[in-house]
Amino acid sequence: MRLASPSPLTRHILVLGLALGAFTAQAAAPRSDVPGAKDHPVLQRFSGSLLVGYAQQDWEQRQFPDAKGAAKDDNRFANPITVEGKVTRLFYLAPLGKSPLEVFRNYQQALQAAGFKTTWSCETEAQGCARAYFALDGYERAKGMRWAEGDLPGIDAEHKGSSWNLEMSLSFEQGRMLVGTLSSGGRSLQLLLYTSVADNAHTGRTATYIEIIEPRSMPIGQVTVDAKALSQGLQAEGRIALYGLLFDTGKTELKPESQAQLDQMVAVLRTPPTLKVLIVGHTDNVGTIDANLALSQGRAQAVLAALVQKGIAASRLQARGIASFAPLASNASEEGRGRNRRVEMVLQ
């Protein structure tokens, strides 16, 4: 039986339930970062903080609010935008005594000094920060994160000996959110930052959650087109794009990981043995036309040579490079450029 996904409010109640379950257990606060975790290169931590939650994925998609921020009548983002790329998620605990406002202002000023462009921000409940807290959905954002050892002990006399769970211990108390873009290395990174009291006022701590998305194309070459699909594609369309033929940037030498795709191409060319094809190299629009013509031609010739080495007669093959003259997608995005960098088999 498939269960329905819990609502943001239900998830928050579940998190509170877990926290209450741990309320009577004495535990020490974290004393060190998550092993193997590190600050993102574009943004260093608030001084003295510990990086207690960490996750990084080479390619994933996340949802950020746009300029409308949180919806006025619901605990969600008014118009969420989907961003794809390399995702880094970081969860920090500031030193005891540091307020959410102090932490937030320091991050805000550092980002602005680096050229950060704000898409949306909030600092009060009237501006939508409480709704943004629920829209942030800690239940989902915490998936796959690694956590430091420790909990959030109570620090006041009344709650000495009590503690609360560390994991995703954000709250809507003194919550503030900042969302926008930051240029780095010629790319525009998407960044979301949320600071608040860590779970409740009894912990005396400030929690900061940061999510940074580096737009990039999904890693390609991880799926090989088999001989049957190759044959069907050639018969139906007269051509087929092969992303399992891999090259280093700006190079014409086939990488070893290309062998599986080459073997499937050979299987197609052996049945029937009279089949003739063009091997056509394509590039994105980065660089000059002349350089890309040479690069695409060199890659096509490298594939032809590899097929000949595997026993296919050279008379059945022709190599052509056409640079960026036949794109499959817009070159305005990294994802589009990734689709355009390819080698195709084309029926003669």
Backbone hydrogen bonds, N-H to C=O, Kabsch-Sander energy under -0.5 kcal/mol:
donor,donor_aa,acceptor,acceptor_aa,energy
3,L,1,M,-0.5
11,R,7,S,-2.8
12,H,8,P,-2.2
13,I,9,L,-2.3
14,L,10,T,-2.4
15,V,11,R,-2.7
16,L,12,H,-2.5
17,G,13,I,-2.5
18,L,14,L,-2.3
19,A,15,V,-2.3
20,L,16,L,-2.7
21,G,17,G,-2.2
22,A,18,L,-1.3
23,F,20,L,-1.1
25,A,22,A,-1.4
26,Q,24,T,-0.5
34,V,51,L,-2.4
37,A,34,V,-2.4
40,H,43,L,-0.5
43,L,40,H,-1.7
49,S,46,F,-2.3
50,L,93,L,-2.3
52,V,50,L,-1.1
52,V,91,F,-1.6
53,G,91,F,-1.6
54,Y,146,R,-2.2
55,A,89,R,-1.9
57,Q,87,V,-2.6
60,E,85,G,-2.2
62,R,83,V,-2.6
64,F,81,I,-2.5
69,G,66,D,-1.9
71,A,76,R,-3.3
76,R,74,D,-1.8
78,A,69,G,-3.0
79,N,69,G,-0.6
81,I,64,F,-3.3
83,V,62,R,-2.9
83,V,81,I,-0.5
85,G,60,E,-2.3
86,K,214,E,-2.2
87,V,57,Q,-2.4
88,T,212,I,-2.3
89,R,55,A,-3.0
90,L,210,I,-2.9
91,F,53,G,-2.4
92,Y,208,T,-3.0
93,L,50,L,-2.1
94,A,206,T,-2.6
97,G,204,G,-1.5
98,K,95,P,-1.8
99,S,97,G,-0.6
103,V,99,S,-2.2
104,F,100,P,-2.8
105,R,101,L,-2.8
106,N,102,E,-1.8
107,Y,103,V,-2.1
108,Q,104,F,-2.9
109,Q,105,R,-2.7
110,A,106,N,-2.2
111,L,107,Y,-2.6
112,Q,108,Q,-2.4
113,A,109,Q,-2.1
114,A,110,A,-1.0
114,A,111,L,-0.5
115,G,112,Q,-1.5
116,F,111,L,-2.5
117,K,181,T,-2.8
118,T,116,F,-0.6
119,T,179,V,-3.1
120,W,179,V,-1.8
122,C,177,M,-2.2
128,G,125,E,-1.4
129,C,124,T,-2.0
132,A,128,G,-2.4
133,Y,129,C,-2.1
134,F,130,A,-1.5
135,A,131,R,-2.5
136,L,132,A,-2.2
137,D,133,Y,-0.7
137,D,134,F,-0.8
140,E,137,D,-0.7
141,R,137,D,-2.4
142,A,138,G,-1.8
143,K,140,E,-1.3
145,M,142,A,-2.0
146,R,54,Y,-2.9
148,A,52,V,-2.6
151,D,28,A,-2.1
152,L,164,W,-2.6
154,G,159,H,-0.5
154,G,162,S,-2.8
155,I,202,H,-2.7
156,D,202,H,-0.6
159,H,156,D,-1.1
160,K,157,A,-0.8
162,S,159,H,-2.0
163,S,23,F,-1.5
164,W,152,L,-1.6
169,S,166,L,-1.6
170,L,168,M,-1.5
174,Q,172,F,-0.6
175,G,172,F,-1.2
176,R,195,T,-2.3
177,M,122,C,-1.8
178,L,193,L,-2.6
179,V,120,W,-2.5
180,G,191,L,-2.2
181,T,117,K,-2.2
182,L,189,L,-2.3
184,S,187,R,-2.8
187,R,184,S,-1.6
189,L,182,L,-3.1
189,L,187,R,-0.7
190,Q,213,I,-2.3
191,L,180,G,-2.8
192,L,211,E,-2.4
193,L,178,L,-2.7
194,Y,209,Y,-2.5
195,T,176,R,-2.2
196,S,207,A,-1.9
197,V,173,E,-2.3
198,A,205,R,-2.7
199,D,169,S,-1.4
199,D,197,V,-1.2
200,N,198,A,-2.4
203,T,200,N,-1.7
204,G,201,A,-0.8
207,A,196,S,-2.5
208,T,92,Y,-2.1
209,Y,194,Y,-2.9
210,I,90,L,-2.9
211,E,192,L,-2.7
212,I,88,T,-2.6
213,I,190,Q,-2.9
214,E,86,K,-2.6
214,E,212,I,-0.5
216,R,84,E,-0.6
226,D,224,T,-0.6
230,L,226,D,-2.6
231,S,227,A,-2.5
232,Q,228,K,-2.4
233,G,229,A,-2.6
234,L,230,L,-2.4
235,Q,231,S,-2.2
236,A,232,Q,-2.4
237,E,233,G,-2.7
238,G,233,G,-0.7
238,G,234,L,-1.2
239,R,233,G,-0.7
240,I,345,M,-1.9
242,L,343,V,-3.0
243,Y,241,A,-0.6
245,L,242,L,-0.6
246,L,244,G,-0.7
248,D,253,E,-0.5
251,K,248,D,-2.3
255,K,246,L,-2.7
258,S,255,K,-2.4
259,Q,256,P,-1.8
262,L,258,S,-2.2
263,D,259,Q,-2.4
264,Q,260,A,-1.5
265,M,261,Q,-1.9
266,V,262,L,-2.3
267,A,263,D,-1.9
268,V,264,Q,-1.6
269,L,265,M,-2.1
270,R,266,V,-1.1
271,T,268,V,-1.2
271,T,272,P,-0.5
275,L,272,P,-1.4
277,V,316,R,-2.2
278,L,346,V,-3.4
279,I,318,Q,-3.6
280,V,278,L,-0.7
280,V,344,E,-2.6
281,G,279,I,-0.5
281,G,320,R,-2.8
282,H,342,R,-2.5
283,T,323,A,-2.7
292,N,288,T,-2.2
293,L,289,I,-2.6
294,A,290,D,-2.1
295,L,291,A,-2.3
296,S,292,N,-2.8
297,Q,293,L,-2.1
298,G,294,A,-2.4
299,R,295,L,-2.2
300,A,296,S,-2.2
301,Q,297,Q,-2.4
302,A,298,G,-1.8
303,V,299,R,-2.0
304,L,300,A,-2.4
305,A,301,Q,-2.8
306,A,302,A,-1.8
307,L,303,V,-2.2
308,V,304,L,-2.4
309,Q,305,A,-2.2
310,K,306,A,-0.9
311,G,308,V,-1.9
312,I,307,L,-2.1
316,R,313,A,-1.7
317,L,314,A,-1.7
318,Q,277,V,-1.3
320,R,279,I,-2.6
322,I,281,G,-2.4
325,F,322,I,-2.3
333,S,330,S,-0.7
337,R,333,S,-2.3
338,G,334,E,-2.2
339,R,335,E,-1.6
340,N,336,G,-1.7
341,R,337,R,-1.4
342,R,282,H,-0.8
342,R,340,N,-1.1
343,V,242,L,-1.0
344,E,280,V,-2.8
345,M,240,I,-2.2
346,V,278,L,-2.3
347,L,238,G,-2.6
348,Q,276,K,-2.2
